[in-house]
Amino acid sequence: MILVAAVVAGVRLGLVIPGLVYKVKNKGHRGGEPGRQPEDKKEWFTNTIYRIIEPDSNQVRKIKPITEWASRKIDSLEISSNYQLASVLDSVKQQLKPIITEEQYRRLDEFDNRASGHWRGRERHSKR
């Protein structure tokens, strides 16, 4: 019973958190600065590295290709991970289907459909 509760809690967090992040990013709020336009991930990653190490102009030229490469890899991993997570969550839904009522399943399915639109890579996953 505790394991089922933990799985359900994990699924809920996994579905809710990406949606919240999406809403914050689309409103242009980041780090408590209302009205600021959201940065793309590549720009954010590069700026974070620069802020941490404070490179000189010569180092910037050498670091930029590295951060661009890393950004592409991170982006690819995110999409792949979201796809794999979607498969697990779809499996959970199918395993819950014979246990829960039609109304409960309908609510779960509606929630999943709303949340899945906010994940990069998830929207490509055919759920049915």
Buried (B, 14 or more C-beta within 10 A) or exposed (E): EEEEEEBEEEBEEBBEEBBEEBEEBEEEBBEEEEEEEBBEBBEEBBEEBBEEEEBEEEEEEEBBEEBEEBBEEEBEEBBEEBBEBBEEBBEBBEEBEEEEEEEEBEEBBEBBEEBBEBBBBBEEBEEE
